[in-house]
Amino acid sequence: MDEDSEYEELVRILEPFRNMRIETGAVTLTEEYLRMVEEVESAPENQTGADKTQLEVVFRQSREHFANARRSR
């Protein structure tokens, strides 16, 4: 099966779900979750002024990797 026919098959399978609406409600954040967020936010590497140059290196490497990526057949 080639890519085009795989895509068409996927579209056919998903079509009945296209306009499906899912009711959602409020999200309750637990005390445990809020404590974990506070812990991560208070870490030294997440403070204003912390050296984040390594992130720029990782972001650049990721951009270069995906810019050069080619789909294999």
Buried (B, 14 or more C-beta within 10 A) or exposed (E): EEEEEEEEEEEEEEEEEEEEEEEEEEEEEEEEEEEEEEEEEEEEEEEEEEEEEEEEEEEEEEEEEEEEEEEEE
